[in-house]
Amino acid sequence: MLIIGLVLFGMLIGGAAQLLLGRSRRGIDWASAFVCGLAGSFVGGLLISLLAGDGLALRPSGIIGSLAGASILTAAWQWWVRRAARTS
């Protein structure tokens, strides 16, 4: 059950990151939201939670870190896709 919760949380964070970066006009790319949300949530959430001294508990600092990590990964992915489309 925990794995399903983590996957859903990662997808929601990835979707929120896309909306935060202005992706709402084209809709949410759920595959990208899944990957960026899980990776950003893991790295950003874990890093911020540990730096804030919250440990591995679910706290607001971890959620903010998850959103920040997913936003950074989503922005990098969107930059990469635009760069690849421009050179083709």
The 8 nearest C-alpha neighbors of each residue, nearest first, counted from 0:
[[1, 3, 2, 4, 5, 6, 7, 8],
 [0, 2, 4, 3, 5, 6, 7, 8],
 [1, 3, 5, 4, 0, 6, 7, 8],
 [4, 2, 6, 0, 5, 1, 7, 8],
 [5, 3, 1, 7, 2, 6, 8, 0],
 [4, 6, 8, 2, 3, 7, 9, 1],
 [7, 5, 9, 3, 8, 4, 2, 10],
 [6, 8, 10, 4, 9, 5, 3, 11],
 [9, 7, 5, 11, 6, 10, 4, 12],
 [8, 10, 36, 37, 6, 12, 7, 11],
 [11, 9, 33, 13, 7, 36, 32, 12],
 [10, 12, 14, 8, 13, 9, 15, 7],
 [11, 13, 15, 9, 36, 14, 10, 66],
 [36, 14, 12, 32, 10, 16, 15, 11],
 [15, 13, 11, 17, 32, 16, 12, 10],
 [14, 16, 12, 18, 13, 17, 19, 11],
 [17, 15, 70, 19, 13, 14, 18, 69],
 [18, 16, 20, 14, 22, 19, 15, 13],
 [19, 17, 15, 22, 23, 21, 20, 16],
 [18, 20, 16, 17, 21, 15, 22, 70],
 [19, 21, 17, 18, 22, 16, 70, 74],
 [22, 20, 18, 23, 19, 17, 24, 16],
 [21, 23, 18, 17, 24, 25, 20, 26],
 [24, 22, 26, 18, 25, 21, 27, 17],
 [25, 23, 22, 26, 21, 27, 18, 17],
 [26, 24, 23, 22, 27, 28, 21, 18],
 [27, 25, 23, 24, 22, 28, 18, 17],
 [26, 28, 29, 14, 22, 23, 17, 25],
 [27, 29, 31, 30, 32, 26, 14, 17],
 [30, 28, 32, 31, 27, 33, 14, 10],
 [31, 29, 33, 32, 28, 34, 35, 10],
 [30, 32, 34, 33, 29, 28, 35, 13],
 [33, 31, 13, 29, 14, 35, 36, 30],
 [32, 34, 10, 30, 36, 31, 35, 29],
 [33, 35, 31, 37, 36, 32, 38, 30],
 [36, 34, 38, 69, 32, 39, 37, 72],
 [35, 13, 37, 9, 69, 33, 39, 12],
 [38, 36, 9, 40, 34, 35, 39, 41],
 [37, 39, 41, 35, 40, 36, 34, 42],
 [40, 38, 69, 68, 36, 42, 43, 41],
 [39, 41, 65, 44, 37, 38, 43, 36],
 [40, 42, 38, 39, 44, 45, 43, 37],
 [41, 43, 39, 45, 40, 44, 46, 38],
 [44, 42, 68, 64, 65, 46, 39, 40],
 [43, 45, 65, 61, 64, 40, 47, 46],
 [44, 46, 48, 42, 43, 47, 41, 49],
 [45, 47, 43, 49, 44, 48, 42, 50],
 [46, 48, 50, 64, 44, 49, 45, 61],
 [49, 47, 61, 51, 45, 53, 50, 46],
 [48, 50, 52, 54, 46, 51, 47, 53],
 [51, 49, 47, 52, 48, 46, 53, 54],
 [52, 50, 48, 49, 53, 47, 60, 54],
 [51, 53, 49, 50, 54, 48, 47, 55],
 [54, 52, 48, 51, 49, 56, 55, 58],
 [55, 53, 49, 52, 56, 48, 51, 45],
 [54, 56, 53, 57, 48, 45, 49, 61],
 [57, 55, 54, 58, 53, 48, 61, 49],
 [56, 58, 61, 55, 59, 62, 53, 60],
 [57, 59, 60, 61, 56, 62, 53, 48],
 [60, 58, 62, 61, 63, 57, 64, 48],
 [59, 61, 63, 58, 62, 48, 64, 47],
 [62, 60, 44, 48, 64, 59, 63, 58],
 [61, 63, 65, 59, 64, 60, 44, 66],
 [64, 62, 66, 60, 65, 61, 59, 67],
 [65, 63, 44, 43, 61, 67, 47, 62],
 [66, 64, 40, 44, 43, 62, 68, 63],
 [65, 67, 69, 63, 64, 68, 12, 70],
 [66, 68, 64, 70, 65, 69, 63, 71],
 [69, 67, 39, 43, 65, 71, 70, 66],
 [68, 70, 39, 36, 72, 66, 35, 71],
 [71, 69, 16, 73, 67, 68, 72, 66],
 [70, 72, 74, 68, 69, 73, 75, 67],
 [71, 73, 75, 69, 74, 70, 35, 76],
 [74, 72, 76, 70, 75, 71, 35, 69],
 [75, 73, 77, 71, 76, 72, 70, 78],
 [74, 76, 72, 78, 73, 77, 79, 71],
 [75, 77, 73, 79, 78, 74, 72, 80],
 [78, 76, 74, 80, 79, 75, 73, 81],
 [79, 77, 75, 81, 76, 80, 82, 74],
 [78, 80, 76, 82, 77, 81, 83, 75],
 [79, 81, 83, 77, 82, 78, 84, 76],
 [82, 80, 84, 78, 83, 79, 85, 77],
 [81, 83, 79, 85, 80, 84, 78, 86],
 [82, 84, 80, 86, 85, 81, 79, 87],
 [85, 83, 81, 87, 82, 86, 80, 79],
 [86, 84, 82, 83, 87, 81, 80, 79],
 [85, 87, 83, 84, 82, 81, 80, 79],
 [86, 84, 85, 83, 82, 81, 80, 79]]
